[in-house]
């Protein structure tokens, strides 16, 4: 079994790994425009990498907004899919966000409709109509997590 670690990025080299994964998944595979994938919010968000051994396999980011915590840019390289890495990184984002913002229990995201089952398995529920983002059908989803008092 591979050794799995998740860590927040802390260097330009780590950010380059994040951008490499997102480029492969969103720009190459899904043919999103780089101008839509990489945005000014990259500078505001907290980014994380999941490593299988010493190989960066998945990434995700979150931001604190007026509404709550927005989870974004969850991506796993094709060769690493099917191992539960997206779920693991999202669970890690929950943990870090809850430590950083203990008064927040509201999480939301814009899910590609094809991966809604992943988010539903983590407790997210859809709200509102579907919409197009980067030429892909998305669904807004939300989750209110119970406080561990």
LUMMI-269213 format. One record per residue: residue in one letter; x, y, z of N, C-alpha, C, O in turn. Coordinates in nm, 2 decimals. Atoms other than C-alpha are relative to their C-alpha. Last residue first. Layout:
% LUMMI-269213
SITE; resn; n.east; n.north; n.up; ca.east; ca.north; ca.up; c.east; c.north; c.up; o.east; o.north; o.up
SITE; A; X; Y; Z; X; Y; Z; X; Y; Z; X; Y; Z;
...
% end
This chain:
% LUMMI-269213
SITE; resn; n.east; n.north; n.up; ca.east; ca.north; ca.up; c.east; c.north; c.up; o.east; o.north; o.up
SITE; X; -0.01; -0.07; -0.13; -1.84; 2.05; 2.08; 0.04; -0.09; 0.11; 0.06; -0.04; 0.23;
SITE; X; -0.05; 0.10; -0.10; -1.76; 1.89; 1.75; 0.02; 0.07; 0.13; 0.13; 0.10; 0.17;
SITE; X; -0.12; -0.04; -0.08; -1.98; 2.11; 1.53; 0.04; -0.11; 0.10; -0.05; -0.18; 0.15;
SITE; X; 0.03; -0.01; -0.14; -2.20; 1.94; 1.27; 0.12; 0.05; 0.08; 0.24; 0.01; 0.04;
SITE; X; -0.06; 0.11; -0.08; -2.12; 2.01; 0.91; -0.03; 0.03; 0.15; -0.03; 0.14; 0.20;
SITE; X; -0.01; -0.06; -0.14; -2.35; 2.21; 0.69; 0.05; -0.11; 0.09; -0.02; -0.21; 0.11;
SITE; X; -0.01; 0.09; -0.11; -2.28; 2.10; 0.33; 0.01; 0.08; 0.13; 0.10; 0.17; 0.14;
SITE; X; -0.03; -0.05; -0.13; -2.36; 2.27; 0.00; 0.00; -0.11; 0.11; -0.06; -0.22; 0.09;
SITE; X; 0.03; 0.10; -0.11; -2.37; 2.20; -0.37; 0.05; 0.06; 0.13; 0.14; 0.14; 0.14;
SITE; X; -0.04; -0.05; -0.13; -2.39; 2.42; -0.68; -0.04; -0.10; 0.11; -0.15; -0.16; 0.10;
SITE; X; 0.11; -0.01; -0.10; -2.43; 2.21; -0.99; 0.06; 0.06; 0.13; 0.16; 0.01; 0.18;
SITE; X; -0.03; 0.01; -0.15; -2.20; 2.23; -1.29; -0.13; 0.01; 0.08; -0.24; 0.05; 0.03;
SITE; X; 0.12; -0.02; -0.08; -2.24; 2.17; -1.67; 0.04; -0.03; 0.15; 0.11; -0.13; 0.18;
SITE; X; 0.03; 0.13; -0.07; -1.90; 2.22; -1.84; -0.12; 0.03; 0.09; -0.13; 0.13; 0.16;
SITE; X; 0.06; 0.09; 0.10; -1.82; 2.50; -2.10; -0.04; -0.14; 0.06; -0.05; -0.23; -0.02;
SITE; X; -0.11; 0.05; 0.08; -1.59; 2.67; -1.84; -0.05; -0.11; -0.10; 0.02; -0.21; -0.13;
SITE; X; -0.12; -0.07; -0.04; -1.89; 2.71; -1.61; 0.12; -0.07; -0.08; 0.13; -0.19; -0.07;
SITE; X; -0.12; 0.02; 0.08; -2.24; 2.63; -1.73; 0.12; 0.08; 0.05; 0.11; 0.20; 0.07;
SITE; X; -0.05; -0.11; 0.07; -2.52; 2.61; -1.48; 0.13; -0.04; -0.08; 0.19; -0.14; -0.05;
SITE; X; -0.13; 0.03; 0.06; -2.74; 2.36; -1.30; 0.04; 0.13; -0.08; -0.05; 0.21; -0.12;
SITE; X; -0.01; 0.07; 0.14; -3.03; 2.50; -1.11; 0.14; -0.02; -0.04; 0.23; 0.03; 0.02;
SITE; X; 0.01; -0.09; 0.11; -3.04; 2.58; -0.73; 0.02; -0.08; -0.13; 0.04; -0.20; -0.13;
SITE; X; 0.10; -0.11; -0.02; -2.91; 2.35; -0.45; 0.00; 0.09; -0.13; 0.10; 0.10; -0.19;
SITE; X; 0.01; -0.10; 0.10; -2.73; 2.02; -0.45; -0.11; 0.10; 0.04; -0.20; 0.08; 0.11;
SITE; X; 0.13; 0.00; 0.06; -2.64; 1.84; -0.13; -0.02; 0.11; -0.10; 0.03; 0.22; -0.08;
SITE; X; 0.05; -0.12; 0.08; -2.30; 1.77; 0.00; -0.13; -0.03; -0.06; -0.16; -0.14; -0.10;
SITE; X; 0.11; -0.08; -0.07; -2.26; 1.49; 0.26; -0.05; 0.12; -0.07; -0.14; 0.18; -0.02;
SITE; X; -0.07; -0.07; -0.11; -1.92; 1.33; 0.15; -0.10; 0.09; 0.08; -0.07; 0.16; 0.17;
SITE; X; -0.05; 0.10; -0.09; -2.09; 1.07; -0.07; 0.06; 0.06; 0.13; 0.08; 0.00; 0.23;
SITE; X; 0.12; 0.05; -0.08; -2.29; 1.35; -0.23; 0.05; -0.10; 0.10; -0.01; -0.11; 0.21;
SITE; X; 0.04; -0.10; -0.10; -1.96; 1.51; -0.33; -0.12; -0.04; 0.09; -0.12; -0.01; 0.21;
SITE; X; -0.11; -0.01; -0.10; -1.84; 1.19; -0.50; -0.04; 0.10; 0.11; -0.02; 0.07; 0.23;
SITE; X; 0.00; 0.11; -0.09; -2.18; 1.14; -0.66; 0.11; 0.00; 0.10; 0.09; -0.04; 0.22;
SITE; X; 0.09; -0.02; -0.11; -2.17; 1.49; -0.81; -0.01; -0.12; 0.10; -0.01; -0.09; 0.22;
SITE; X; -0.06; 0.04; -0.12; -1.87; 1.40; -1.02; -0.08; 0.03; 0.12; -0.04; 0.03; 0.24;
SITE; X; -0.05; 0.14; 0.01; -2.04; 1.40; -1.36; 0.07; -0.05; 0.13; 0.08; -0.17; 0.15;
SITE; X; 0.11; 0.10; -0.02; -2.24; 1.71; -1.27; 0.05; -0.14; 0.00; -0.01; -0.23; 0.06;
SITE; X; 0.04; 0.04; 0.14; -1.92; 1.92; -1.24; -0.10; -0.11; 0.03; -0.08; -0.20; 0.11;
SITE; X; -0.04; 0.13; 0.04; -1.94; 2.04; -0.88; -0.04; -0.02; -0.15; -0.14; 0.02; -0.20;
SITE; X; 0.06; 0.01; 0.13; -1.95; 2.41; -0.78; 0.05; -0.13; -0.06; 0.16; -0.14; -0.10;
SITE; X; -0.08; 0.02; 0.12; -1.87; 2.41; -0.41; -0.08; 0.00; -0.13; -0.21; 0.00; -0.12;
SITE; X; 0.07; 0.01; 0.12; -2.00; 2.48; -0.06; 0.10; -0.01; -0.12; 0.22; 0.02; -0.10;
SITE; X; -0.10; 0.03; 0.11; -1.90; 2.44; 0.30; -0.09; 0.00; -0.13; -0.20; -0.05; -0.13;
SITE; X; 0.07; 0.00; 0.13; -2.09; 2.58; 0.60; 0.11; -0.01; -0.11; 0.20; 0.08; -0.12;
SITE; X; 0.04; 0.14; 0.02; -1.97; 2.50; 0.96; -0.07; -0.02; -0.14; -0.13; -0.12; -0.17;
SITE; X; 0.07; 0.03; 0.12; -1.78; 2.82; 1.03; -0.04; -0.15; 0.00; 0.04; -0.23; 0.04;
SITE; X; 0.14; -0.04; 0.00; -1.71; 2.94; 1.38; -0.08; -0.03; -0.13; -0.20; -0.02; -0.14;
SITE; X; 0.08; 0.08; -0.09; -1.39; 2.73; 1.41; -0.15; 0.04; 0.00; -0.24; -0.04; 0.04;
SITE; X; 0.12; -0.08; -0.02; -1.23; 2.90; 1.11; -0.10; -0.08; 0.08; -0.20; -0.13; 0.03;
SITE; X; -0.03; -0.14; 0.03; -0.87; 2.78; 1.09; -0.12; 0.09; 0.02; -0.10; 0.21; 0.06;
SITE; X; -0.10; -0.05; -0.10; -0.93; 2.45; 1.26; 0.02; 0.15; -0.02; 0.03; 0.22; 0.08;
SITE; X; 0.07; 0.00; -0.13; -1.26; 2.39; 1.06; 0.10; 0.05; 0.11; 0.06; 0.11; 0.21;
SITE; X; 0.09; -0.12; 0.00; -1.08; 2.49; 0.74; -0.07; 0.01; 0.14; -0.08; 0.12; 0.19;
SITE; X; -0.08; -0.12; -0.01; -0.79; 2.24; 0.81; -0.09; 0.13; 0.01; -0.06; 0.22; 0.09;
SITE; X; -0.07; 0.00; -0.13; -1.03; 1.95; 0.89; 0.08; 0.13; 0.01; 0.07; 0.20; 0.12;
SITE; X; 0.09; -0.02; -0.11; -1.26; 2.02; 0.60; 0.07; 0.02; 0.13; 0.04; 0.12; 0.20;
SITE; X; 0.04; -0.14; 0.01; -0.97; 2.05; 0.36; -0.10; 0.04; 0.10; -0.09; 0.14; 0.16;
SITE; X; -0.11; -0.08; -0.06; -0.84; 1.72; 0.48; -0.03; 0.15; -0.01; 0.00; 0.22; 0.09;
SITE; X; 0.00; 0.02; -0.14; -1.17; 1.55; 0.41; 0.11; 0.08; 0.07; 0.08; 0.14; 0.18;
SITE; X; 0.11; -0.08; -0.04; -1.16; 1.70; 0.06; -0.02; -0.01; 0.16; -0.04; 0.09; 0.22;
SITE; X; -0.04; -0.14; 0.00; -0.81; 1.57; 0.01; -0.11; 0.09; 0.05; -0.09; 0.18; 0.12;
SITE; X; -0.09; -0.03; -0.11; -0.92; 1.22; 0.12; 0.05; 0.14; 0.00; 0.06; 0.20; 0.11;
SITE; X; 0.07; 0.00; -0.13; -1.23; 1.22; -0.10; 0.10; 0.03; 0.12; 0.06; 0.11; 0.21;
SITE; X; 0.08; -0.12; -0.01; -1.03; 1.32; -0.40; -0.07; 0.01; 0.13; -0.08; 0.12; 0.19;
SITE; X; -0.08; -0.11; -0.04; -0.77; 1.05; -0.32; -0.08; 0.13; 0.00; -0.05; 0.22; 0.09;
SITE; X; 0.06; -0.08; -0.11; -1.02; 0.77; -0.31; 0.08; 0.12; 0.04; 0.05; 0.18; 0.14;
SITE; X; -0.07; 0.04; -0.12; -0.80; 0.53; -0.52; -0.06; 0.08; 0.12; -0.01; 0.06; 0.24;
SITE; X; 0.06; 0.13; -0.04; -1.01; 0.53; -0.84; 0.06; -0.04; 0.14; 0.03; -0.15; 0.18;
SITE; X; 0.14; 0.00; -0.03; -0.79; 0.79; -1.00; -0.05; -0.13; 0.04; 0.01; -0.24; 0.02;
SITE; X; 0.02; 0.02; -0.14; -0.41; 0.79; -0.97; -0.15; 0.00; 0.04; -0.18; -0.01; 0.15;
SITE; X; -0.06; 0.12; -0.04; -0.32; 0.75; -1.34; -0.02; -0.03; 0.15; 0.00; -0.15; 0.20;
SITE; X; 0.08; 0.12; 0.06; -0.57; 1.02; -1.44; 0.06; -0.13; 0.06; -0.02; -0.22; 0.09;
SITE; X; -0.06; 0.04; 0.13; -0.41; 1.29; -1.21; -0.07; -0.13; -0.04; -0.10; -0.22; 0.04;
SITE; X; -0.09; 0.12; -0.02; -0.65; 1.39; -0.94; 0.05; -0.04; -0.14; -0.03; -0.05; -0.23;
SITE; X; -0.05; 0.07; 0.12; -0.82; 1.73; -0.93; 0.09; -0.11; 0.04; 0.18; -0.09; 0.13;
SITE; X; -0.03; 0.14; -0.04; -1.03; 1.93; -0.67; 0.04; -0.08; -0.13; -0.04; -0.08; -0.22;
SITE; X; -0.11; 0.05; 0.08; -1.02; 2.29; -0.80; 0.05; -0.14; 0.05; 0.17; -0.16; 0.06;
SITE; X; -0.02; -0.02; 0.14; -1.24; 2.44; -0.53; 0.11; -0.08; -0.06; 0.20; -0.13; 0.01;
SITE; X; -0.10; 0.10; 0.04; -1.39; 2.42; -0.19; 0.01; 0.00; -0.15; -0.10; 0.01; -0.22;
SITE; X; 0.03; 0.05; 0.14; -1.57; 2.73; -0.08; 0.12; -0.09; -0.03; 0.24; -0.05; -0.04;
SITE; X; -0.12; 0.05; 0.06; -1.58; 2.79; 0.30; -0.03; -0.06; -0.14; -0.11; -0.15; -0.15;
SITE; X; -0.05; 0.12; -0.07; -1.86; 3.01; 0.42; 0.14; -0.04; -0.06; 0.22; 0.05; -0.10;
SITE; X; 0.10; 0.11; -0.01; -2.09; 3.27; 0.26; 0.05; -0.11; 0.09; -0.03; -0.18; 0.16;
SITE; X; 0.11; -0.05; -0.08; -1.87; 3.58; 0.31; -0.10; -0.11; 0.03; -0.17; -0.10; 0.14;
SITE; X; 0.08; -0.11; 0.06; -1.58; 3.38; 0.17; -0.10; 0.05; 0.10; -0.11; 0.00; 0.21;
SITE; X; 0.10; -0.06; -0.08; -1.30; 3.17; 0.31; -0.07; 0.11; -0.07; -0.01; 0.20; -0.12;
SITE; X; 0.00; -0.14; -0.04; -1.12; 2.99; 0.04; -0.11; 0.03; 0.10; -0.21; -0.03; 0.09;
SITE; X; 0.12; -0.06; -0.06; -1.03; 2.63; -0.03; 0.02; 0.15; 0.02; 0.14; 0.19; 0.04;
SITE; X; -0.02; -0.13; -0.07; -0.79; 2.45; -0.26; -0.13; 0.03; 0.07; -0.24; -0.02; 0.04;
SITE; X; 0.13; -0.07; -0.03; -0.75; 2.10; -0.40; 0.03; 0.13; 0.07; 0.14; 0.15; 0.13;
SITE; X; 0.00; -0.13; -0.05; -0.48; 1.87; -0.54; -0.14; 0.06; 0.03; -0.24; 0.01; -0.02;
SITE; X; 0.13; -0.07; 0.00; -0.41; 1.52; -0.64; 0.02; 0.13; 0.07; 0.12; 0.15; 0.14;
SITE; X; 0.10; 0.07; 0.07; -0.12; 1.28; -0.73; -0.13; 0.08; -0.01; -0.21; 0.06; -0.10;
SITE; X; 0.13; -0.08; -0.01; 0.20; 1.45; -0.64; -0.10; -0.06; -0.08; -0.09; -0.08; -0.20;
SITE; X; 0.06; -0.05; 0.12; 0.46; 1.16; -0.64; -0.13; 0.08; 0.03; -0.22; 0.03; 0.10;
SITE; X; -0.06; -0.14; 0.02; 0.69; 1.11; -0.34; -0.06; 0.06; -0.13; -0.01; 0.16; -0.18;
SITE; X; -0.14; 0.01; -0.01; 0.49; 0.82; -0.20; 0.06; 0.14; -0.02; 0.02; 0.23; 0.06;
SITE; X; -0.01; 0.15; -0.01; 0.14; 0.89; -0.32; 0.15; -0.03; 0.00; 0.21; -0.01; -0.11;
SITE; X; -0.11; 0.08; 0.05; 0.13; 1.26; -0.24; -0.02; -0.15; 0.02; -0.06; -0.19; 0.13;
SITE; X; 0.00; 0.13; -0.05; -0.18; 1.48; -0.19; 0.11; -0.08; -0.07; 0.12; -0.07; -0.20;
SITE; X; -0.04; 0.10; 0.09; -0.13; 1.85; -0.24; -0.01; -0.14; 0.07; 0.03; -0.15; 0.19;
SITE; X; -0.05; 0.12; -0.06; -0.30; 2.14; -0.08; 0.03; -0.10; -0.11; -0.03; -0.11; -0.21;
SITE; X; -0.02; 0.11; 0.09; -0.37; 2.50; -0.17; 0.06; -0.12; 0.07; 0.14; -0.10; 0.16;
SITE; X; -0.10; 0.09; -0.06; -0.50; 2.78; 0.05; 0.00; -0.13; -0.08; -0.11; -0.19; -0.09;
SITE; X; 0.04; 0.13; -0.05; -0.68; 3.04; -0.16; 0.12; -0.07; 0.07; 0.24; -0.04; 0.05;
SITE; X; 0.08; -0.01; -0.13; -0.61; 3.41; -0.19; -0.02; -0.14; 0.06; -0.04; -0.15; 0.18;
SITE; X; -0.08; -0.07; -0.10; -0.33; 3.40; -0.46; -0.07; 0.01; 0.14; 0.00; 0.02; 0.24;
SITE; X; -0.12; 0.09; -0.04; -0.51; 3.13; -0.66; 0.08; 0.07; 0.11; 0.14; 0.00; 0.19;
SITE; X; 0.03; 0.06; -0.13; -0.82; 3.36; -0.65; 0.11; -0.10; 0.05; 0.11; -0.14; 0.16;
SITE; X; -0.05; -0.09; -0.11; -0.67; 3.58; -0.92; -0.02; -0.06; 0.14; 0.04; -0.03; 0.24;
SITE; X; 0.07; -0.13; -0.03; -0.74; 3.30; -1.16; 0.07; 0.07; 0.11; 0.16; 0.02; 0.18;
SITE; X; -0.09; -0.07; -0.09; -0.60; 2.99; -1.33; -0.05; 0.14; 0.01; -0.06; 0.22; -0.08;
SITE; X; -0.05; 0.09; -0.11; -0.86; 2.76; -1.48; 0.09; 0.07; 0.10; 0.07; 0.05; 0.22;
SITE; X; 0.11; 0.03; -0.09; -1.06; 3.01; -1.69; 0.05; -0.08; 0.12; -0.01; -0.07; 0.23;
SITE; X; 0.05; -0.13; -0.06; -0.75; 3.18; -1.85; -0.12; -0.03; 0.09; -0.14; 0.06; 0.18;
SITE; X; -0.08; -0.04; -0.12; -0.61; 2.83; -1.90; -0.04; 0.13; 0.07; -0.03; 0.14; 0.19;
SITE; X; -0.10; -0.10; 0.03; -0.91; 2.75; -2.12; 0.09; 0.03; 0.12; 0.04; 0.04; 0.23;
SITE; X; 0.03; -0.13; -0.05; -1.08; 2.43; -2.03; 0.11; 0.10; -0.04; 0.23; 0.06; -0.05;
SITE; X; -0.01; -0.11; 0.10; -1.01; 2.14; -2.26; -0.06; 0.13; 0.05; -0.11; 0.21; -0.03;
SITE; X; 0.13; -0.06; 0.01; -1.13; 1.87; -2.01; -0.01; 0.12; -0.10; -0.11; 0.18; -0.12;
SITE; X; 0.11; 0.10; 0.01; -0.83; 1.64; -2.04; -0.13; 0.07; -0.03; -0.20; 0.02; -0.12;
SITE; X; -0.02; 0.11; 0.11; -0.56; 1.90; -2.13; -0.12; -0.09; -0.01; -0.17; -0.10; -0.12;
SITE; X; -0.03; -0.06; 0.13; -0.68; 2.22; -1.95; 0.02; -0.11; -0.10; -0.04; -0.10; -0.21;
SITE; X; 0.10; -0.10; 0.05; -0.87; 2.07; -1.65; 0.03; 0.05; -0.14; -0.06; 0.07; -0.22;
SITE; X; 0.14; 0.04; -0.01; -0.69; 1.75; -1.56; -0.09; 0.10; -0.07; -0.18; 0.05; -0.15;
SITE; X; 0.03; 0.13; 0.06; -0.34; 1.80; -1.69; -0.14; -0.03; 0.00; -0.20; -0.08; -0.10;
SITE; X; -0.02; -0.01; 0.15; -0.33; 2.17; -1.62; -0.03; -0.13; -0.07; -0.11; -0.13; -0.16;
SITE; X; 0.12; -0.07; 0.05; -0.47; 2.12; -1.27; 0.01; 0.02; -0.15; -0.10; 0.01; -0.22;
SITE; X; 0.12; 0.09; -0.01; -0.21; 1.86; -1.19; -0.12; 0.07; -0.06; -0.19; 0.01; -0.14;
SITE; X; -0.03; 0.11; 0.09; 0.08; 2.09; -1.32; -0.13; -0.10; 0.00; -0.18; -0.13; -0.11;
SITE; X; 0.03; -0.05; 0.13; -0.06; 2.39; -1.14; 0.01; -0.11; -0.11; -0.06; -0.11; -0.21;
SITE; X; 0.14; -0.02; 0.00; -0.05; 2.21; -0.81; -0.05; 0.04; -0.14; -0.14; -0.02; -0.19;
SITE; X; 0.06; 0.14; 0.00; 0.30; 2.08; -0.88; -0.15; 0.01; -0.01; -0.22; -0.06; -0.08;
SITE; X; -0.02; 0.05; 0.13; 0.41; 2.44; -0.97; -0.06; -0.14; -0.02; -0.12; -0.17; -0.12;
SITE; X; 0.10; -0.07; 0.08; 0.26; 2.56; -0.64; 0.01; -0.05; -0.15; -0.09; -0.07; -0.22;
SITE; X; 0.13; 0.06; -0.03; 0.47; 2.30; -0.46; -0.11; 0.06; -0.09; -0.19; -0.01; -0.14;
SITE; X; -0.01; 0.14; 0.06; 0.79; 2.42; -0.64; -0.13; -0.07; 0.02; -0.18; -0.14; -0.06;
SITE; X; 0.03; -0.01; 0.15; 0.69; 2.78; -0.56; 0.00; -0.13; -0.06; -0.08; -0.16; -0.15;
SITE; X; -0.11; -0.04; 0.08; 0.69; 2.68; -0.19; -0.05; 0.02; -0.14; -0.16; -0.03; -0.18;
SITE; X; -0.08; -0.10; -0.07; 0.47; 2.62; 0.11; 0.12; 0.05; -0.08; 0.21; 0.11; -0.03;
SITE; X; -0.11; -0.04; 0.07; 0.18; 2.40; -0.02; 0.08; 0.12; 0.07; 0.01; 0.20; 0.14;
SITE; X; 0.02; -0.14; 0.06; -0.04; 2.26; 0.24; 0.13; 0.04; -0.07; 0.24; 0.01; -0.03;
SITE; X; -0.05; -0.12; -0.06; 0.02; 1.89; 0.29; -0.03; 0.13; -0.07; -0.06; 0.13; -0.19;
SITE; X; 0.07; -0.13; 0.05; -0.14; 1.56; 0.23; 0.07; 0.11; 0.08; 0.08; 0.11; 0.20;
SITE; X; -0.01; -0.12; -0.08; 0.05; 1.23; 0.27; -0.07; 0.12; -0.07; -0.07; 0.12; -0.19;
SITE; X; 0.07; -0.12; 0.04; -0.02; 0.88; 0.14; 0.02; 0.11; 0.10; 0.01; 0.10; 0.22;
SITE; X; 0.00; -0.09; -0.11; 0.23; 0.59; 0.17; -0.06; 0.13; -0.05; -0.02; 0.20; -0.15;
SITE; X; -0.08; -0.12; 0.02; 0.13; 0.34; -0.10; -0.01; 0.09; 0.13; -0.11; 0.09; 0.19;
SITE; X; 0.08; -0.12; 0.00; 0.00; 0.00; 0.00; 0.09; 0.12; 0.00; 0.19; 0.13; 0.07;
% end
